[in-house]
Amino acid sequence: QVQLVESGGGLVQAGGSLRLSCAASRITFSIYTMGWYRQAPGKQRELVAGITAGSSTNYADSVKGRFTISRDNAKNTVYLQMNSLKPEDTAAYYCNAFAGGYSYWGQGTQVTVSS
């Protein structure tokens, strides 16, 4: 069974930083497009950042210049470095793996940014 396990969330003050990790198992990690999504209470889940198998990246406009997505295929792990955090970044953050019509989700990790 495919597993995506997120970690690194927590409570941080505005302007602070966090680094999220998502460790994947039971997939050929290197061929998957990996993404970080977030969902705030009462809002739809939205794409924050994505990275393809070839390491091309894309970001939501709201996080450009502040967040960086990266991957380590040797460790089957994708990261999201979040700097200059704002209260509006508060949400549950989810990891996604997508390839060949297959999509898998992690259980999520909570990020709370206090003002």
OpenMM code with the backbone's topology and positions (N, CA, C; nanometers):
from openmm import Vec3, app, unit

residues = "GLN VAL GLN LEU VAL GLU SER GLY GLY GLY LEU VAL GLN ALA GLY GLY SER LEU ARG LEU SER CYS ALA ALA SER ARG ILE THR PHE SER ILE TYR THR MET GLY TRP TYR ARG GLN ALA PRO GLY LYS GLN ARG GLU LEU VAL ALA GLY ILE THR ALA GLY SER SER THR ASN TYR ALA ASP SER VAL LYS GLY ARG PHE THR ILE SER ARG ASP ASN ALA LYS ASN THR VAL TYR LEU GLN MET ASN SER LEU LYS PRO GLU ASP THR ALA ALA TYR TYR CYS ASN ALA PHE ALA GLY GLY TYR SER TYR TRP GLY GLN GLY THR GLN VAL THR VAL SER SER".split()
positions = [
    Vec3(0.0843, -0.1193, 0.0000),
    Vec3(0.0000, 0.0000, 0.0000),
    Vec3(0.0881, 0.1247, 0.0000),
    Vec3(0.0557, 0.2160, -0.0912),
    Vec3(0.1326, 0.3403, -0.1010),
    Vec3(0.1122, 0.4247, 0.0241),
    Vec3(0.2203, 0.4808, 0.0717),
    Vec3(0.2115, 0.5694, 0.1875),
    Vec3(0.2861, 0.6993, 0.1592),
    Vec3(0.2224, 0.8091, 0.1938),
    Vec3(0.2858, 0.9408, 0.1938),
    Vec3(0.2707, 0.9949, 0.3349),
    Vec3(0.3824, 1.0250, 0.3999),
    Vec3(0.3787, 1.0679, 0.5389),
    Vec3(0.4424, 1.2065, 0.5498),
    Vec3(0.3585, 1.3043, 0.5842),
    Vec3(0.4065, 1.4411, 0.5998),
    Vec3(0.4552, 1.4648, 0.7422),
    Vec3(0.5482, 1.5560, 0.7551),
    Vec3(0.5963, 1.5980, 0.8859),
    Vec3(0.6501, 1.7401, 0.8746),
    Vec3(0.6714, 1.8026, 0.9894),
    Vec3(0.7325, 1.9343, 0.9920),
    Vec3(0.6388, 2.0493, 1.0187),
    Vec3(0.5106, 2.0215, 1.0278),
    Vec3(0.4171, 2.1289, 1.0576),
    Vec3(0.4288, 2.1741, 1.2025),
    Vec3(0.3581, 2.2812, 1.2341),
    Vec3(0.3605, 2.3318, 1.3701),
    Vec3(0.3116, 2.4738, 1.3786),
    Vec3(0.3368, 2.5331, 1.4938),
    Vec3(0.2975, 2.6713, 1.5212),
    Vec3(0.4201, 2.7613, 1.5089),
    Vec3(0.4058, 2.8688, 1.4333),
    Vec3(0.5172, 2.9602, 1.4130),
    Vec3(0.4639, 3.1029, 1.4076),
    Vec3(0.5456, 3.1965, 1.4457),
    Vec3(0.5050, 3.3371, 1.4385),
    Vec3(0.5201, 3.3886, 1.2954),
    Vec3(0.4430, 3.4884, 1.2643),
    Vec3(0.4532, 3.5519, 1.1327),
    Vec3(0.5971, 3.5959, 1.1077),
    Vec3(0.6421, 3.5704, 0.9860),
    Vec3(0.7800, 3.6001, 0.9504),
    Vec3(0.8749, 3.4844, 0.9698),
    Vec3(0.8285, 3.3815, 1.0360),
    Vec3(0.9114, 3.2656, 1.0630),
    Vec3(0.9155, 3.1677, 0.9471),
    Vec3(0.9814, 3.0547, 0.9721),
    Vec3(1.0014, 2.9537, 0.8685),
    Vec3(0.9668, 2.8148, 0.9210),
    Vec3(0.9261, 2.7305, 0.8288),
    Vec3(0.9066, 2.5885, 0.8557),
    Vec3(0.9501, 2.5108, 0.7328),
    Vec3(0.9899, 2.3873, 0.7550),
    Vec3(1.0221, 2.2982, 0.6444),
    Vec3(0.9388, 2.1724, 0.6570),
    Vec3(0.8532, 2.1516, 0.5586),
    Vec3(0.7716, 2.0313, 0.5548),
    Vec3(0.8436, 1.9225, 0.4764),
    Vec3(0.8227, 1.7998, 0.5193),
    Vec3(0.8766, 1.6839, 0.4486),
    Vec3(0.7644, 1.5865, 0.4191),
    Vec3(0.7771, 1.5152, 0.3109),
    Vec3(0.6818, 1.4101, 0.2757),
    Vec3(0.7614, 1.2900, 0.2277),
    Vec3(0.7563, 1.1845, 0.3066),
    Vec3(0.8286, 1.0624, 0.2732),
    Vec3(0.7330, 0.9638, 0.2086),
    Vec3(0.7716, 0.9141, 0.0922),
    Vec3(0.6879, 0.8221, 0.0170),
    Vec3(0.7428, 0.6805, 0.0247),
    Vec3(0.6525, 0.5863, 0.0243),
    Vec3(0.6941, 0.4453, 0.0217),
    Vec3(0.6021, 0.3674, -0.0709),
    Vec3(0.6583, 0.2612, -0.1251),
    Vec3(0.5840, 0.1687, -0.2119),
    Vec3(0.5409, 0.2322, -0.3434),
    Vec3(0.6145, 0.3323, -0.3888),
    Vec3(0.5973, 0.3860, -0.5230),
    Vec3(0.7346, 0.4075, -0.5841),
    Vec3(0.7387, 0.4106, -0.7169),
    Vec3(0.8620, 0.4465, -0.7858),
    Vec3(0.8684, 0.5989, -0.7842),
    Vec3(0.9178, 0.6498, -0.6753),
    Vec3(0.9081, 0.7928, -0.6431),
    Vec3(0.9576, 0.8820, -0.7566),
    Vec3(1.0653, 0.8412, -0.8211),
    Vec3(1.1316, 0.9298, -0.9170),
    Vec3(1.0460, 0.9630, -1.0384),
    Vec3(0.9448, 0.8830, -1.0679),
    Vec3(0.8628, 0.9092, -1.1870),
    Vec3(0.7395, 0.9932, -1.1563),
    Vec3(0.7177, 1.0195, -1.0289),
    Vec3(0.5964, 1.0903, -0.9882),
    Vec3(0.6157, 1.2413, -0.9840),
    Vec3(0.5132, 1.3122, -1.0304),
    Vec3(0.5028, 1.4541, -1.0008),
    Vec3(0.4539, 1.4669, -0.8572),
    Vec3(0.5240, 1.5476, -0.7795),
    Vec3(0.4893, 1.5648, -0.6392),
    Vec3(0.4359, 1.7055, -0.6175),
    Vec3(0.3380, 1.7144, -0.5318),
    Vec3(0.2794, 1.8447, -0.5054),
    Vec3(0.2479, 1.8640, -0.3586),
    Vec3(0.2505, 1.9884, -0.3194),
    Vec3(0.2018, 2.0290, -0.1875),
    Vec3(0.0743, 2.1103, -0.2072),
    Vec3(-0.0284, 2.0708, -0.1361),
    Vec3(-0.1561, 2.1405, -0.1372),
    Vec3(-0.1863, 2.1862, 0.0055),
    Vec3(-0.2775, 2.2810, 0.0160),
    Vec3(-0.3212, 2.3209, 0.1489),
    Vec3(-0.4702, 2.3477, 0.1492),
    Vec3(-0.5289, 2.3326, 0.2665),
    Vec3(-0.6713, 2.3583, 0.2827),
    Vec3(-0.6944, 2.4259, 0.4160),
    Vec3(-0.7464, 2.5466, 0.4086),
    Vec3(-0.7833, 2.6209, 0.5285),
    Vec3(-0.9299, 2.5929, 0.5599),
    Vec3(-0.9704, 2.6090, 0.6838),
    Vec3(-1.1105, 2.5838, 0.7205),
    Vec3(-1.2069, 2.6637, 0.6342),
    Vec3(-1.3054, 2.5965, 0.5796),
    Vec3(-1.4056, 2.6630, 0.4983),
    Vec3(-1.3630, 2.6966, 0.3575),
    Vec3(-1.2427, 2.6541, 0.3188),
    Vec3(-1.1923, 2.6841, 0.1855),
    Vec3(-1.1603, 2.5561, 0.1101),
    Vec3(-1.1501, 2.5693, -0.0216),
    Vec3(-1.1149, 2.4547, -0.1034),
    Vec3(-0.9652, 2.4261, -0.0940),
    Vec3(-0.9326, 2.3015, -0.1187),
    Vec3(-0.7920, 2.2639, -0.1232),
    Vec3(-0.7294, 2.3302, -0.2458),
    Vec3(-0.6091, 2.3856, -0.2265),
    Vec3(-0.5428, 2.4545, -0.3362),
    Vec3(-0.3987, 2.4062, -0.3499),
    Vec3(-0.3501, 2.4110, -0.4741),
    Vec3(-0.2120, 2.3753, -0.5004),
    Vec3(-0.1211, 2.4865, -0.4514),
    Vec3(-0.0203, 2.4496, -0.3749),
    Vec3(0.0792, 2.5447, -0.3263),
    Vec3(0.2023, 2.5415, -0.4157),
    Vec3(0.2528, 2.4204, -0.4411),
    Vec3(0.3738, 2.4062, -0.5223),
    Vec3(0.3796, 2.2654, -0.5783),
    Vec3(0.4404, 2.2525, -0.6949),
    Vec3(0.4563, 2.1221, -0.7558),
    Vec3(0.5952, 2.1064, -0.8139),
    Vec3(0.6386, 1.9815, -0.8249),
    Vec3(0.7686, 1.9528, -0.8846),
    Vec3(0.7545, 1.8249, -0.9670),
    Vec3(0.7960, 1.8328, -1.0920),
    Vec3(0.7820, 1.7181, -1.1809),
    Vec3(0.8960, 1.6186, -1.1600),
    Vec3(0.8859, 1.5070, -1.2307),
    Vec3(0.9931, 1.4078, -1.2249),
    Vec3(1.1256, 1.4668, -1.2739),
    Vec3(1.1154, 1.5616, -1.3631),
    Vec3(1.2347, 1.6283, -1.4148),
    Vec3(1.2767, 1.7500, -1.3345),
    Vec3(1.2095, 1.7696, -1.2192),
    Vec3(1.2395, 1.8778, -1.1250),
    Vec3(1.2014, 2.0163, -1.1743),
    Vec3(1.1092, 2.0249, -1.2699),
    Vec3(1.0498, 2.1551, -1.3003),
    Vec3(0.9516, 2.1892, -1.1894),
    Vec3(0.9474, 2.3151, -1.1530),
    Vec3(0.8638, 2.3556, -1.0404),
    Vec3(0.7610, 2.4602, -1.0812),
    Vec3(0.6534, 2.4645, -1.0047),
    Vec3(0.5555, 2.5715, -1.0207),
    Vec3(0.5000, 2.6055, -0.8837),
    Vec3(0.4548, 2.7294, -0.8710),
    Vec3(0.4086, 2.7791, -0.7412),
    Vec3(0.2810, 2.8602, -0.7565),
    Vec3(0.2008, 2.8574, -0.6525),
    Vec3(0.0885, 2.9487, -0.6455),
    Vec3(0.1426, 3.0912, -0.6336),
    Vec3(0.0729, 3.1853, -0.6916),
    Vec3(0.1196, 3.3244, -0.6876),
    Vec3(0.1392, 3.3722, -0.5440),
    Vec3(0.0558, 3.3231, -0.4549),
    Vec3(0.0576, 3.3707, -0.3167),
    Vec3(0.1832, 3.3294, -0.2402),
    Vec3(0.2572, 3.2323, -0.2932),
    Vec3(0.3760, 3.1837, -0.2204),
    Vec3(0.5055, 3.2037, -0.2977),
    Vec3(0.4954, 3.2534, -0.4197),
    Vec3(0.6164, 3.2746, -0.4993),
    Vec3(0.7141, 3.3655, -0.4264),
    Vec3(0.8402, 3.3248, -0.4260),
    Vec3(0.9430, 3.4037, -0.3601),
    Vec3(0.9566, 3.3740, -0.2117),
    Vec3(0.8615, 3.3000, -0.1562),
    Vec3(0.8665, 3.2668, -0.0129),
    Vec3(0.8832, 3.1165, 0.0116),
    Vec3(0.8234, 3.0356, -0.0744),
    Vec3(0.8262, 2.8900, -0.0576),
    Vec3(0.9131, 2.8281, -0.1662),
    Vec3(0.9783, 2.7177, -0.1310),
    Vec3(1.0596, 2.6435, -0.2269),
    Vec3(1.0310, 2.4954, -0.2128),
    Vec3(0.9959, 2.4326, -0.3241),
    Vec3(0.9741, 2.2888, -0.3254),
    Vec3(1.0984, 2.2220, -0.3823),
    Vec3(1.1327, 2.1065, -0.3255),
    Vec3(1.2472, 2.0306, -0.3748),
    Vec3(1.2212, 1.8830, -0.3501),
    Vec3(1.3016, 1.8002, -0.4149),
    Vec3(1.2852, 1.6563, -0.3975),
    Vec3(1.4207, 1.5893, -0.3884),
    Vec3(1.4228, 1.4791, -0.3158),
    Vec3(1.5417, 1.3959, -0.3043),
    Vec3(1.4986, 1.2545, -0.3416),
    Vec3(1.5262, 1.2155, -0.4638),
    Vec3(1.4810, 1.0847, -0.5111),
    Vec3(1.5499, 0.9699, -0.4381),
    Vec3(1.6696, 0.9931, -0.3893),
    Vec3(1.7396, 0.8878, -0.3152),
    Vec3(1.6704, 0.8583, -0.1818),
    Vec3(1.6013, 0.9591, -0.1300),
    Vec3(1.5321, 0.9427, -0.0017),
    Vec3(1.3815, 0.9310, -0.0180),
    Vec3(1.3343, 0.9306, -0.1436),
    Vec3(1.1893, 0.9235, -0.1691),
    Vec3(1.1141, 1.0311, -0.0908),
    Vec3(1.1691, 1.1504, -0.0910),
    Vec3(1.1142, 1.2569, -0.0083),
    Vec3(1.1038, 1.3870, -0.0871),
    Vec3(0.9939, 1.4572, -0.0645),
    Vec3(0.9754, 1.5906, -0.1193),
    Vec3(0.9650, 1.6881, -0.0022),
    Vec3(1.0185, 1.8064, -0.0238),
    Vec3(1.0236, 1.9070, 0.0823),
    Vec3(0.9515, 2.0349, 0.0394),
    Vec3(0.9076, 2.1091, 0.1377),
    Vec3(0.8558, 2.2426, 0.1126),
    Vec3(0.9168, 2.3354, 0.2171),
    Vec3(1.0093, 2.4176, 0.1737),
    Vec3(1.0686, 2.5179, 0.2611),
    Vec3(0.9812, 2.6415, 0.2568),
    Vec3(0.9320, 2.6816, 0.3713),
    Vec3(0.8393, 2.7945, 0.3790),
    Vec3(0.9038, 2.9054, 0.4622),
    Vec3(0.9296, 3.0170, 0.3991),
    Vec3(0.9894, 3.1323, 0.4663),
    Vec3(0.8906, 3.2489, 0.4668),
    Vec3(0.9189, 3.3472, 0.5517),
    Vec3(0.8355, 3.4681, 0.5602),
    Vec3(0.6881, 3.4308, 0.5719),
    Vec3(0.6601, 3.3401, 0.6612),
    Vec3(0.5225, 3.2909, 0.6751),
    Vec3(0.4284, 3.4007, 0.7207),
    Vec3(0.3061, 3.3914, 0.6717),
    Vec3(0.2015, 3.4887, 0.7026),
    Vec3(0.0844, 3.4159, 0.7680),
    Vec3(0.0027, 3.4865, 0.8435),
    Vec3(-0.1157, 3.4218, 0.9036),
    Vec3(-0.2054, 3.3551, 0.7993),
    Vec3(-0.2115, 3.4108, 0.6800),
    Vec3(-0.2953, 3.3507, 0.5757),
    Vec3(-0.2385, 3.2208, 0.5199),
    Vec3(-0.1168, 3.1828, 0.5602),
    Vec3(-0.0617, 3.0534, 0.5229),
    Vec3(-0.1127, 2.9424, 0.6148),
    Vec3(-0.1845, 2.9775, 0.7180),
    Vec3(-0.2386, 2.8786, 0.8109),
    Vec3(-0.3340, 2.7844, 0.7389),
    Vec3(-0.3049, 2.6546, 0.7486),
    Vec3(-0.3847, 2.5540, 0.6788),
    Vec3(-0.3302, 2.4162, 0.7123),
    Vec3(-0.4060, 2.3155, 0.6740),
    Vec3(-0.3523, 2.1793, 0.6705),
    Vec3(-0.2833, 2.1617, 0.5364),
    Vec3(-0.1615, 2.1119, 0.5398),
    Vec3(-0.0820, 2.0935, 0.4184),
    Vec3(-0.0750, 1.9453, 0.3852),
    Vec3(-0.1018, 1.9155, 0.2589),
    Vec3(-0.1076, 1.7775, 0.2121),
    Vec3(-0.0072, 1.7542, 0.0997),
    Vec3(0.0504, 1.6387, 0.1019),
    Vec3(0.1423, 1.5945, -0.0025),
    Vec3(0.0648, 1.5086, -0.1024),
    Vec3(0.0960, 1.5242, -0.2293),
    Vec3(0.0315, 1.4459, -0.3343),
    Vec3(0.1368, 1.3906, -0.4289),
    Vec3(0.1139, 1.2680, -0.4725),
    Vec3(0.1975, 1.2051, -0.5750),
    Vec3(0.1084, 1.1692, -0.6915),
    Vec3(0.1504, 1.2058, -0.8127),
    Vec3(0.0667, 1.1827, -0.9305),
    Vec3(0.1519, 1.1333, -1.0464),
    Vec3(0.1045, 1.0245, -1.1080),
    Vec3(0.1685, 0.9746, -1.2296),
    Vec3(0.0784, 0.8725, -1.2949),
    Vec3(0.0683, 0.8773, -1.4260),
    Vec3(-0.0037, 0.7754, -1.5011),
    Vec3(-0.1484, 0.7581, -1.4593),
    Vec3(-0.2108, 0.8659, -1.4151),
    Vec3(-0.3499, 0.8579, -1.3735),
    Vec3(-0.3700, 0.8146, -1.2293),
    Vec3(-0.2618, 0.7822, -1.1638),
    Vec3(-0.2699, 0.7440, -1.0232),
    Vec3(-0.2353, 0.8656, -0.9365),
    Vec3(-0.3138, 0.8848, -0.8326),
    Vec3(-0.2941, 0.9979, -0.7420),
    Vec3(-0.3046, 0.9488, -0.5990),
    Vec3(-0.2070, 0.9875, -0.5194),
    Vec3(-0.2045, 0.9459, -0.3795),
    Vec3(-0.1872, 1.0680, -0.2909),
    Vec3(-0.2483, 1.0596, -0.1708),
    Vec3(-0.2445, 1.1715, -0.0769),
    Vec3(-0.1908, 1.1271, 0.0584),
    Vec3(-0.1229, 1.2191, 0.1231),
    Vec3(-0.0839, 1.1987, 0.2606),
    Vec3(-0.1969, 1.2389, 0.3541),
    Vec3(-0.1717, 1.2234, 0.4827),
    Vec3(-0.2756, 1.2499, 0.5826),
    Vec3(-0.2800, 1.3970, 0.6232),
    Vec3(-0.1772, 1.4725, 0.5861),
    Vec3(-0.1751, 1.6155, 0.6144),
    Vec3(-0.0972, 1.6502, 0.7403),
    Vec3(-0.0466, 1.7721, 0.7411),
    Vec3(0.0203, 1.8263, 0.8591),
    Vec3(-0.0248, 1.9709, 0.8767),
    Vec3(-0.0524, 2.0084, 0.9988),
    Vec3(-0.1091, 2.1410, 1.0257),
    Vec3(0.0009, 2.2452, 1.0395),
    Vec3(-0.0194, 2.3559, 0.9715),
    Vec3(0.0684, 2.4727, 0.9851),
    Vec3(-0.0167, 2.5876, 1.0368),
    Vec3(0.0239, 2.6450, 1.1478),
    Vec3(-0.0470, 2.7580, 1.2063),
    Vec3(0.0507, 2.8734, 1.2232),
    Vec3(0.0171, 2.9874, 1.1642),
    Vec3(0.1025, 3.1059, 1.1708),
    Vec3(0.0298, 3.2111, 1.2532),
    Vec3(0.0905, 3.2494, 1.3638),
    Vec3(0.0290, 3.3494, 1.4510),
    Vec3(0.0775, 3.4896, 1.4144),
    Vec3(-0.0095, 3.5854, 1.4341),
    Vec3(0.0247, 3.7243, 1.3988),
    Vec3(0.0883, 3.7971, 1.5155),
] * unit.nanometer
topology = app.Topology()
chain = topology.addChain("A")
for resn in residues:
    res = topology.addResidue(resn, chain)
    for name in ("N", "CA", "C"):
        topology.addAtom(name, app.Element.getBySymbol(name[0]), res)
